[in-house]
Every structure is written in C-alpha cells, then in structure tokens.
Amino acid sequence: MRVLQGVTLMGAVLLTGLSAGLYYGFACAVLPGLRRAGDRTFVEGMQRINTAILNGWFLLLFAGSLLLILATGALHLWGGGSRGAVWWVGAAAVLYVAVLVITMAFNVPLNDALDAGGLPDSAEGLAALRERFESAWHRWNIVRTVCNTAAFGCLAWALVRYGNGG
C-alpha cells in the first residue's frame, strides 16, 4: 500500500507541476509575446493555440492531475497513509478544483467566443475581437496559475511529509 501511496502522490506532484508550468508559460511568455503582435496575429495565434491544445497530452494534465490528487488522498486517508500528508493533499484538491472551475467558467468560454469570431476582414473587427478576449483571458489565466501553483506547492509539501513518515 505504501508504494501505491507514494506512486500516486508523485504522479500528482508531477502532473500538477506540469500544468502549473503550462499556465505560467502562458502568463509570462506566450501572452506577453502576443501582446506585442498586431491584432490579426494575436487573434489568429490564439485561435490556433486553442485548437492545438485540445489533445491527449493536455487532457492527461488537465484531468489526470485531479484524478491522481483524489486517488492519493483516498489512499492516504483510508489506506493508513500519512495523516500529515493527507491534509495537504486535500488542500491541493480544493485548489485544483478551483483551476478546473476557472478554466471551464471563464477561459473556455472566452476561447469559444474568440474562435466563433473567426478572422474578421476589417482592422476594426479584429481589434474588437481581441479587446473582448485578451485582458479577461489573461486575468483569469493569472488566477488559475496562482491556484495551480499553490496546489503544486501543497502536493510537494505532502510529498515531504509522506517521505518523513508524518
């Protein structure tokens, strides 16, 4: 049982860390880079990113993190695992659920609206589409990045507690 507890906890740490890194990369590199681009490049670039990110690797991070967090929590709670670790895993679960809620309630609808806007022919249409998307998407991405990073930190501390037997 202890090996399974350790494997699921380590998997949760890795996947949650990767997803935090992905959102962080958007916050400090992708969006600042696109912010310097013209409206057409920004809109088309984000539309293509929205399409490209819908793949099995992203699904593994997006859903797999929560599944492993819940699995490791259950194994520690009901399998005689580290009581010190289980509280940190629980906190990570709450924070990661916040990431999912933010993504589904804010970022995905903004992505869908951007995609539905197509690529307007006029400069005004492109500017308006970008205006409705960019600031709001970036703001919610920062919030989910903070939540995801905090979940990662909680899991990393749970791993330390687990490794120390408490």
N, C-alpha and C positions, 0 to 999 in steps of 0.2 A: 504494500500500500504506500509506503514512504517513497518508493521510486516513482510511482504514478503521480503522487502529490508533487514531487519535485519536477517531473517532466511537464506536467500541465502548467505549473507555476512558471517555469522557464519559458514555455511556449507563449503564455500570456504576456510575460515581460517582453519577449522578442516582437510579437505581433503588435502589441500596443506601442512599443517604441518605434517600430517602423511606421505605423500610421501617424504618430505624433510628428515624426520626421517629415513625412509627406506633407502634412498641413503646414508645418514650419517652413518647408521649402517654398510652398506657395506664398506664404506670408512675407518671407524676406528675400525671395529671388524672382519667382515667376511673376507675381503681380507688380512688384516694383519695376521689373523689366518691361512688362507690357504697358505699364503706366506711361512710359516714355515713347511708346509707339503711337502712330496715328489711329484714328477711330476704326478704320477698316481693318487694320492689322490686329488691333485689340479684339474686336468683335469676332473676326474670323479665327484668330488664335484661340480664344476661349471656347468657341463653338467646337473646334477640333479637339481641344483638350477634353471637353465634356463627352465627346464621342469616344475618344481613345481610352479614357479612364474606366469605361464600362467594360471590364474584362475580369477574368477569373482571378488574376493576381490581386486586383483591388478588392474583389469580393472576399478573398481569403483574409485580407487585413480587416476589412470593414465588419464582416460578420464573425470571422474566426477569432478576433480579439475578444468579443463579448462571450462567445461560446467557451473559450478557454478560461476566461475570468470566472464565469459561472461554474465551470467544471472544477477548477481548482478550489473555488470557495466551498463547493459541496464536498469535495474530497477532504478538505481540511476540517470542515465543520462536523461532518458525520463519520469521517474515517479516522478519527483520533489524531488529526494532524496538529500542527502548531496553532494554539489559540492566539498567540501574539500576531501571527501572520494573517489569521482569518479576518480580523478587523480591518486590516489594510487592504486585503482583497475585496472586502465589502465596500470600502470607500472607493476603490478603483472601479467597482461595478457601477456604483452610482454616477461617478464622473464619466465613465464611458457611455452609459445610457444617455447622459446629457449630450455627449458628442453625437450620438445617433439621432437624438431628437432635433438638435440644432441643424444637422445636415439635412434631415428629411423635411423639417418645417421651414427652413429658410434657404439653405444653399441649393437644394434640388429644385424648388420652385423657381428660384432666380435663374438657374441653368436652363430650365424648361422654357421660361419666358424669353431668355436670350436666344435659344435655338428656334423658338416659334417666330421670332422676329426676322429670321432669315438674314440676308445680306442686302439691306436697302441700297438702292442705286444713288440716292442723294446723300450729300455730306450731312445734311440736317437730320435725316433719318438714322444714319449711323451714329451721329453724336447723341441723339435722343435715346437710342437703344443702349448705348454704352452708359449714359448718365443714369438710366434706371437700374443698371446692373452693378457697376463697378464698386461704388462706395459701400453699398449694402452687402454685397458678397464678401468684400474684403473684411468688413467689420465682423460679420458672422464667422468668417474663417478664423479671425484672431481669437474670438471667444471659444470656438471649438478646439483650436490649437492649445489654448491655455488649459481647457478641461482635459484634453487628451494627454498633454504633458504631465498634468497633475496625476492622472490615472497611472501613467507610466511610473512616476515617482513613487506612488503608493505601492505599486507592484514590485518595484525594485527594493523598497524597504521591506515588503513582505518576504521577498527572497532572502534578504539579510536575516530577518527574524527566523525564517524557516531554517536557514543554514546554521544559525546559532542555537537551534533546538527550542526556541521560545517564540 
